[in-house]
Amino acid sequence: MIERPEEFYSLYLKKTKYINNWDLVDISAYKILGSYLYDKPRDPLYKLARSKNIWERRMAIIATYYFIKQGEFEDTLKISEILLDDEHHLIHKAVGWMLREVGKRDLKKEEQFLKKQAKKMPRITLNYAIEKFPERKRKQYLKSC
């Protein structure tokens, strides 16, 4: 266990240029950023979500996986909204994945989000988000967009 998590968190944010591919982000962001920010203001994630750096944007959404695991979905949904217009497919996939994780724990919350946002989200995001839905429901979402 790290004795000074705030130092590890700070170092991680200072060295984001070296966390420069999807697998590094996916195995670290929720464990380092998400766990550290769990009981703190989450403003740093919103700043990352608006970054010009794709990996920082991906860190923002993946960090919320820690919150999802704790049953908290608000930041995931808000950051997903911010990233809906992102141009990069790796962001589309990450957002869809986190939406699917929300749905595994609270399907109603995910569907509320999808009802408002499905028509404007990239197809790949929607596909990832509804991947575990029953076939009939998946087809309805895909047809409506």
Z-matrix of the N, CA and C atoms (Angstrom, degrees):
N
C 1 1.453
C 2 1.533 1 109.41
N 3 1.275 2 115.10 1 140.52
C 4 1.459 3 120.64 2 179.29
C 5 1.526 4 108.73 3 -78.54
N 6 1.309 5 115.98 4 129.53
C 7 1.455 6 120.45 5 -177.06
C 8 1.525 7 112.71 6 -77.04
N 9 1.305 8 116.56 7 -29.68
C 10 1.464 9 120.57 8 -179.26
C 11 1.524 10 109.38 9 -126.17
N 12 1.319 11 116.95 10 80.04
C 13 1.472 12 119.75 11 -176.43
C 14 1.527 13 113.37 12 -60.68
N 15 1.343 14 117.62 13 -29.57
C 16 1.463 15 119.39 14 -179.95
C 17 1.529 16 111.28 15 -64.46
N 18 1.320 17 117.60 16 -32.82
C 19 1.469 18 120.54 17 177.75
C 20 1.525 19 110.74 18 -71.09
N 21 1.306 20 116.11 19 -40.29
C 22 1.466 21 120.82 20 178.36
C 23 1.528 22 110.11 21 -65.07
N 24 1.320 23 116.01 22 -43.44
C 25 1.465 24 122.59 23 176.83
C 26 1.531 25 110.18 24 -59.03
N 27 1.320 26 116.72 25 -48.59
C 28 1.474 27 121.22 26 -179.61
C 29 1.517 28 111.66 27 -62.65
N 30 1.316 29 116.44 28 -42.70
C 31 1.464 30 120.52 29 178.19
C 32 1.528 31 110.63 30 -62.01
N 33 1.302 32 116.95 31 -43.16
C 34 1.471 33 121.83 32 178.73
C 35 1.527 34 110.38 33 -57.03
N 36 1.333 35 116.41 34 -47.71
C 37 1.467 36 119.84 35 -179.58
C 38 1.531 37 112.28 36 -67.41
N 39 1.322 38 117.69 37 -31.81
C 40 1.469 39 120.44 38 177.93
C 41 1.527 40 111.92 39 -72.00
N 42 1.312 41 116.92 40 -24.07
C 43 1.464 42 121.22 41 -174.13
C 44 1.529 43 113.28 42 -111.16
N 45 1.324 44 117.72 43 25.34
C 46 1.470 45 119.43 44 -177.37
C 47 1.534 46 112.90 45 -60.55
N 48 1.316 47 117.08 46 -25.37
C 49 1.470 48 118.25 47 179.58
C 50 1.530 49 111.80 48 -63.99
N 51 1.321 50 117.05 49 -20.04
C 52 1.464 51 120.61 50 178.70
C 53 1.533 52 112.55 51 -93.51
N 54 1.314 53 116.26 52 -9.77
C 55 1.466 54 121.60 53 176.13
C 56 1.521 55 104.64 54 -97.76
N 57 1.309 56 114.77 55 80.03
C 58 1.459 57 120.05 56 -162.31
C 59 1.527 58 114.93 57 -124.38
N 60 1.323 59 116.38 58 34.91
C 61 1.465 60 120.13 59 169.20
C 62 1.522 61 108.71 60 -156.28
N 63 1.314 62 115.68 61 162.71
C 64 1.459 63 119.92 62 -171.31
C 65 1.522 64 113.32 63 -61.99
N 66 1.328 65 117.80 64 -37.26
C 67 1.463 66 117.53 65 -176.38
C 68 1.527 67 111.81 66 -71.54
N 69 1.319 68 118.53 67 -35.11
C 70 1.468 69 120.51 68 175.56
C 71 1.532 70 110.84 69 -64.60
N 72 1.320 71 115.74 70 -43.44
C 73 1.466 72 119.87 71 177.75
C 74 1.525 73 110.20 72 -62.44
N 75 1.328 74 116.18 73 -47.05
C 76 1.462 75 120.45 74 -172.92
C 77 1.527 76 113.51 75 -66.67
N 78 1.323 77 117.44 76 -29.38
C 79 1.469 78 118.11 77 -179.64
C 80 1.530 79 112.89 78 -91.34
N 81 1.332 80 116.62 79 -9.37
C 82 1.461 81 117.71 80 -174.56
C 83 1.519 82 115.42 81 -119.11
N 84 1.308 83 118.65 82 -35.39
C 85 1.474 84 120.55 83 -169.72
C 86 1.524 85 113.17 84 -60.31
N 87 1.315 86 117.29 85 -45.39
C 88 1.464 87 117.50 86 -178.05
C 89 1.522 88 111.52 87 -72.95
N 90 1.331 89 116.30 88 -31.45
C 91 1.469 90 119.37 89 -179.20
C 92 1.528 91 111.88 90 -73.94
N 93 1.322 92 116.34 91 -34.89
C 94 1.470 93 119.80 92 -175.98
C 95 1.532 94 110.95 93 -97.54
N 96 1.321 95 116.49 94 -58.52
C 97 1.467 96 119.23 95 -177.77
C 98 1.527 97 111.58 96 -71.46
N 99 1.323 98 115.62 97 -50.97
C 100 1.458 99 119.52 98 -176.79
C 101 1.516 100 113.09 99 -61.46
N 102 1.326 101 116.43 100 -46.95
C 103 1.468 102 118.54 101 -177.99
C 104 1.530 103 111.25 102 -66.77
N 105 1.318 104 116.99 103 -38.03
C 106 1.456 105 119.27 104 -179.87
C 107 1.536 106 111.61 105 -67.77
N 108 1.325 107 116.09 106 -41.11
C 109 1.465 108 120.23 107 -175.58
C 110 1.528 109 113.61 108 -84.53
N 111 1.299 110 117.13 109 -2.32
C 112 1.468 111 120.21 110 -174.68
C 113 1.527 112 113.13 111 -52.27
N 114 1.286 113 117.67 112 -44.93
C 115 1.464 114 120.67 113 -177.97
C 116 1.538 115 112.22 114 -108.60
N 117 1.339 116 114.73 115 26.41
C 118 1.462 117 120.76 116 -178.44
C 119 1.529 118 109.68 117 -132.08
N 120 1.319 119 117.35 118 168.81
C 121 1.464 120 119.41 119 173.56
C 122 1.533 121 110.49 120 -58.60
N 123 1.292 122 115.60 121 141.28
C 124 1.473 123 120.65 122 -173.89
C 125 1.520 124 113.50 123 -102.60
N 126 1.308 125 116.26 124 15.88
C 127 1.465 126 121.84 125 179.23
C 128 1.527 127 113.21 126 -51.22
N 129 1.340 128 118.97 127 -39.38
C 130 1.469 129 118.23 128 -179.88
C 131 1.532 130 113.36 129 -57.42
N 132 1.317 131 117.47 130 -31.30
C 133 1.473 132 119.52 131 178.84
C 134 1.520 133 111.38 132 -69.13
N 135 1.320 134 116.53 133 -36.10
C 136 1.463 135 119.97 134 179.31
C 137 1.533 136 110.71 135 -69.94
N 138 1.318 137 115.40 136 -34.19
C 139 1.471 138 119.77 137 174.85
C 140 1.535 139 109.60 138 -65.24
N 141 1.323 140 116.65 139 -44.83
C 142 1.472 141 120.05 140 177.74
C 143 1.528 142 111.07 141 -62.48
N 144 1.321 143 117.20 142 -38.13
C 145 1.465 144 121.57 143 -178.77
C 146 1.527 145 111.56 144 -62.51
N 147 1.316 146 116.55 145 -24.55
C 148 1.468 147 120.80 146 -179.47
C 149 1.533 148 112.92 147 -100.99
N 150 1.315 149 116.19 148 7.05
C 151 1.464 150 121.71 149 -178.55
C 152 1.532 151 111.04 150 -66.78
N 153 1.312 152 115.70 151 155.32
C 154 1.468 153 120.76 152 172.89
C 155 1.526 154 110.94 153 -78.13
N 156 1.320 155 115.90 154 -16.71
C 157 1.461 156 121.84 155 -177.60
C 158 1.534 157 110.12 156 -85.64
N 159 1.319 158 116.41 157 120.35
C 160 1.466 159 120.65 158 -178.37
C 161 1.523 160 112.89 159 -56.07
N 162 1.323 161 116.62 160 -39.18
C 163 1.465 162 120.02 161 -176.14
C 164 1.517 163 111.10 162 -70.21
N 165 1.313 164 117.10 163 -33.40
C 166 1.459 165 119.90 164 175.75
C 167 1.528 166 110.52 165 -69.28
N 168 1.321 167 116.94 166 -38.34
C 169 1.469 168 119.48 167 176.45
C 170 1.526 169 110.42 168 -63.90
N 171 1.331 170 115.47 169 -41.76
C 172 1.459 171 119.09 170 178.45
C 173 1.539 172 110.58 171 -65.84
N 174 1.333 173 117.08 172 -38.12
C 175 1.468 174 120.39 173 176.41
C 176 1.522 175 110.58 174 -56.68
N 177 1.321 176 116.60 175 -41.08
C 178 1.468 177 120.93 176 -177.36
C 179 1.524 178 111.21 177 -59.03
N 180 1.307 179 117.10 178 -48.47
C 181 1.472 180 119.17 179 -177.10
C 182 1.525 181 111.09 180 -75.39
N 183 1.309 182 118.30 181 -39.61
C 184 1.469 183 120.61 182 -178.74
C 185 1.529 184 110.80 183 -68.67
N 186 1.317 185 117.98 184 -32.72
C 187 1.469 186 120.49 185 177.49
C 188 1.522 187 111.01 186 -58.00
N 189 1.319 188 117.21 187 -30.34
C 190 1.466 189 120.11 188 -178.26
C 191 1.522 190 112.40 189 -70.75
N 192 1.310 191 117.73 190 -11.01
C 193 1.465 192 120.74 191 176.83
C 194 1.538 193 109.96 192 -58.77
N 195 1.314 194 116.31 193 -35.12
C 196 1.466 195 119.81 194 176.91
C 197 1.531 196 110.09 195 -61.33
N 198 1.326 197 117.24 196 -42.82
C 199 1.459 198 121.57 197 -179.96
C 200 1.534 199 110.09 198 -66.66
N 201 1.326 200 115.46 199 -41.58
C 202 1.466 201 120.15 200 178.63
C 203 1.525 202 109.76 201 -56.58
N 204 1.319 203 115.73 202 -45.12
C 205 1.467 204 120.23 203 -179.60
C 206 1.524 205 112.06 204 -62.40
N 207 1.333 206 116.67 205 -21.92
C 208 1.459 207 121.72 206 177.92
C 209 1.534 208 111.34 207 -93.55
N 210 1.330 209 116.49 208 2.40
C 211 1.462 210 120.67 209 179.26
C 212 1.518 211 114.34 210 85.11
N 213 1.330 212 116.91 211 17.57
C 214 1.468 213 121.81 212 178.81
C 215 1.527 214 109.65 213 -111.35
N 216 1.335 215 116.04 214 126.42
C 217 1.466 216 120.16 215 -171.57
C 218 1.530 217 114.30 216 -120.31
N 219 1.315 218 117.25 217 -12.49
C 220 1.463 219 121.02 218 -172.09
C 221 1.531 220 112.88 219 -56.10
N 222 1.327 221 117.38 220 -48.57
C 223 1.468 222 119.50 221 -177.85
C 224 1.529 223 111.26 222 -67.84
N 225 1.309 224 117.14 223 -35.13
C 226 1.471 225 119.93 224 177.07
C 227 1.522 226 109.90 225 -60.54
N 228 1.316 227 116.26 226 -45.98
C 229 1.460 228 120.10 227 -177.62
C 230 1.531 229 111.40 228 -68.50
N 231 1.320 230 117.31 229 -40.01
C 232 1.471 231 120.23 230 179.10
C 233 1.529 232 111.65 231 -67.37
N 234 1.311 233 116.58 232 -42.92
C 235 1.471 234 119.47 233 179.31
C 236 1.526 235 110.11 234 -69.93
N 237 1.318 236 117.41 235 -34.37
C 238 1.469 237 120.48 236 174.85
C 239 1.522 238 110.41 237 -58.88
N 240 1.328 239 116.46 238 -43.54
C 241 1.468 240 120.13 239 178.00
C 242 1.518 241 111.30 240 -59.64
N 243 1.318 242 116.41 241 -43.74
C 244 1.466 243 120.72 242 179.32
C 245 1.528 244 110.31 243 -59.50
N 246 1.321 245 116.12 244 -39.26
C 247 1.466 246 120.71 245 -173.24
C 248 1.530 247 114.44 246 -90.73
N 249 1.324 248 118.11 247 -0.18
C 250 1.468 249 119.77 248 -178.57
C 251 1.523 250 113.05 249 -59.59
N 252 1.309 251 117.28 250 -32.50
C 253 1.463 252 120.88 251 -178.55
C 254 1.524 253 113.48 252 -89.89
N 255 1.324 254 116.73 253 3.64
C 256 1.461 255 120.07 254 -178.61
C 257 1.531 256 109.67 255 -59.87
N 258 1.310 257 115.58 256 146.66
C 259 1.462 258 120.31 257 -177.12
C 260 1.522 259 113.86 258 -90.54
N 261 1.318 260 117.79 259 -12.05
C 262 1.464 261 119.34 260 -172.33
C 263 1.523 262 112.34 261 -96.43
N 264 1.330 263 115.65 262 132.66
C 265 1.470 264 120.53 263 -177.08
C 266 1.532 265 112.90 264 -63.63
N 267 1.316 266 118.00 265 -27.06
C 268 1.464 267 119.46 266 178.80
C 269 1.536 268 111.73 267 -71.36
N 270 1.310 269 116.47 268 -24.30
C 271 1.471 270 120.43 269 172.89
C 272 1.526 271 108.59 270 -77.99
N 273 1.326 272 117.02 271 -41.87
C 274 1.470 273 120.49 272 178.19
C 275 1.527 274 110.47 273 -56.01
N 276 1.327 275 116.03 274 -45.46
C 277 1.464 276 120.96 275 -178.95
C 278 1.523 277 111.20 276 -65.18
N 279 1.327 278 117.41 277 -43.30
C 280 1.465 279 120.99 278 -178.66
C 281 1.527 280 111.45 279 -64.30
N 282 1.317 281 116.64 280 -42.09
C 283 1.462 282 120.10 281 178.71
C 284 1.528 283 109.87 282 -63.77
N 285 1.321 284 117.53 283 -46.05
C 286 1.458 285 120.51 284 178.29
C 287 1.516 286 112.48 285 -60.24
N 288 1.313 287 115.79 286 -40.68
C 289 1.463 288 121.04 287 178.69
C 290 1.527 289 110.65 288 -61.83
N 291 1.353 290 117.35 289 -46.23
C 292 1.455 291 119.37 290 -178.91
C 293 1.528 292 111.31 291 -68.11
N 294 1.325 293 117.44 292 -34.72
C 295 1.464 294 119.67 293 175.63
C 296 1.532 295 110.38 294 -64.05
N 297 1.315 296 116.56 295 -40.61
C 298 1.473 297 120.46 296 177.02
C 299 1.527 298 110.25 297 -61.95
N 300 1.340 299 117.18 298 -39.23
C 301 1.462 300 120.67 299 178.54
C 302 1.531 301 111.10 300 -65.32
N 303 1.323 302 116.84 301 -37.85
C 304 1.459 303 120.09 302 174.54
C 305 1.532 304 108.45 303 -60.07
N 306 1.329 305 116.63 304 -47.26
C 307 1.457 306 121.36 305 -178.28
C 308 1.515 307 114.18 306 -62.11
N 309 1.305 308 117.08 307 -30.34
C 310 1.469 309 119.84 308 177.16
C 311 1.525 310 111.08 309 -64.31
N 312 1.321 311 116.27 310 -26.18
C 313 1.457 312 121.20 311 -176.52
C 314 1.518 313 113.11 312 -104.44
N 315 1.342 314 115.05 313 -28.81
C 316 1.465 315 120.35 314 179.55
C 317 1.535 316 107.96 315 -152.95
N 318 1.298 317 114.93 316 87.40
C 319 1.471 318 120.64 317 -176.71
C 320 1.524 319 111.39 318 -61.09
N 321 1.313 320 116.37 319 -36.17
C 322 1.464 321 120.14 320 179.94
C 323 1.531 322 110.98 321 -60.21
N 324 1.349 323 116.92 322 -44.71
C 325 1.475 324 121.15 323 178.47
C 326 1.527 325 111.02 324 -60.45
N 327 1.337 326 115.73 325 -45.44
C 328 1.461 327 118.63 326 179.91
C 329 1.520 328 110.45 327 -61.45
N 330 1.311 329 116.67 328 -45.25
C 331 1.465 330 119.46 329 -177.69
C 332 1.522 331 112.25 330 -67.66
N 333 1.318 332 118.15 331 -33.17
C 334 1.472 333 120.15 332 174.61
C 335 1.527 334 109.71 333 -60.40
N 336 1.311 335 115.44 334 -43.84
C 337 1.464 336 120.71 335 178.63
C 338 1.531 337 110.11 336 -64.06
N 339 1.319 338 116.74 337 -47.35
C 340 1.466 339 120.77 338 -178.05
C 341 1.528 340 112.17 339 -62.73
N 342 1.313 341 117.16 340 -38.16
C 343 1.467 342 120.00 341 179.57
C 344 1.522 343 111.27 342 -61.02
N 345 1.333 344 116.50 343 -34.73
C 346 1.466 345 120.55 344 178.97
C 347 1.529 346 112.19 345 -82.86
N 348 1.327 347 117.89 346 -33.73
C 349 1.465 348 120.67 347 -166.76
C 350 1.533 349 115.69 348 -114.04
N 351 1.310 350 118.96 349 -15.03
C 352 1.470 351 120.98 350 -171.00
C 353 1.526 352 112.91 351 -54.96
N 354 1.313 353 117.06 352 -39.12
C 355 1.470 354 119.80 353 -176.04
C 356 1.523 355 113.07 354 -67.93
N 357 1.327 356 116.99 355 -24.60
C 358 1.465 357 117.82 356 -179.69
C 359 1.522 358 113.82 357 -104.32
N 360 1.316 359 117.59 358 -1.47
C 361 1.461 360 118.14 359 -178.78
C 362 1.527 361 110.57 360 -87.09
N 363 1.316 362 116.86 361 150.64
C 364 1.458 363 120.24 362 176.55
C 365 1.535 364 110.05 363 -58.61
N 366 1.303 365 116.15 364 145.40
C 367 1.465 366 121.88 365 -176.99
C 368 1.536 367 111.38 366 -55.79
N 369 1.310 368 117.26 367 -39.93
C 370 1.466 369 119.99 368 -178.64
C 371 1.532 370 110.82 369 -65.23
N 372 1.330 371 117.51 370 -36.05
C 373 1.465 372 121.05 371 176.85
C 374 1.523 373 109.69 372 -63.44
N 375 1.310 374 115.24 373 -47.53
C 376 1.461 375 119.65 374 178.96
C 377 1.526 376 110.94 375 -61.19
N 378 1.316 377 117.24 376 -44.77
C 379 1.465 378 120.29 377 179.43
C 380 1.527 379 111.94 378 -57.99
N 381 1.309 380 117.05 379 -44.25
C 382 1.465 381 120.49 380 178.41
C 383 1.530 382 110.49 381 -65.44
N 384 1.326 383 116.67 382 -42.07
C 385 1.462 384 121.12 383 -176.36
C 386 1.527 385 112.31 384 -64.52
N 387 1.321 386 117.35 385 -34.74
C 388 1.472 387 120.82 386 -174.79
C 389 1.525 388 112.85 387 -104.79
N 390 1.299 389 116.70 388 10.06
C 391 1.466 390 122.50 389 -175.39
C 392 1.530 391 113.57 390 -51.91
N 393 1.325 392 118.02 391 -36.80
C 394 1.470 393 122.21 392 -176.48
C 395 1.531 394 112.66 393 -94.85
N 396 1.331 395 117.73 394 0.51
C 397 1.453 396 120.57 395 178.74
C 398 1.525 397 109.74 396 -68.46
N 399 1.332 398 116.91 397 154.75
C 400 1.472 399 119.14 398 172.21
C 401 1.534 400 109.77 399 -58.86
N 402 1.299 401 116.26 400 148.20
C 403 1.474 402 122.34 401 -175.54
C 404 1.526 403 112.43 402 -49.59
N 405 1.300 404 117.47 403 -45.34
C 406 1.468 405 121.40 404 -176.73
C 407 1.530 406 110.82 405 -62.12
N 408 1.322 407 116.29 406 -44.79
C 409 1.465 408 120.66 407 -179.63
C 410 1.525 409 110.81 408 -67.34
N 411 1.327 410 116.81 409 -40.04
C 412 1.468 411 120.37 410 177.44
C 413 1.525 412 109.92 411 -58.71
N 414 1.315 413 116.60 412 -46.79
C 415 1.458 414 120.81 413 -179.26
C 416 1.524 415 111.55 414 -61.65
N 417 1.325 416 116.75 415 -37.25
C 418 1.473 417 120.19 416 178.32
C 419 1.527 418 110.45 417 -62.63
N 420 1.319 419 116.14 418 -45.56
C 421 1.476 420 119.16 419 178.82
C 422 1.515 421 110.93 420 -63.17
N 423 1.305 422 117.04 421 -44.88
C 424 1.465 423 119.96 422 -177.79
C 425 1.519 424 111.40 423 -66.87
N 426 1.292 425 116.76 424 -34.90
C 427 1.462 426 121.72 425 -179.90
C 428 1.537 427 111.01 426 -70.08
N 429 1.312 428 116.43 427 -35.57
C 430 1.461 429 120.37 428 -176.89
C 431 1.525 430 113.34 429 -73.52
N 432 1.311 431 116.83 430 -11.94
C 433 1.467 432 119.27 431 -177.01
C 434 1.505 433 112.87 432 -102.45
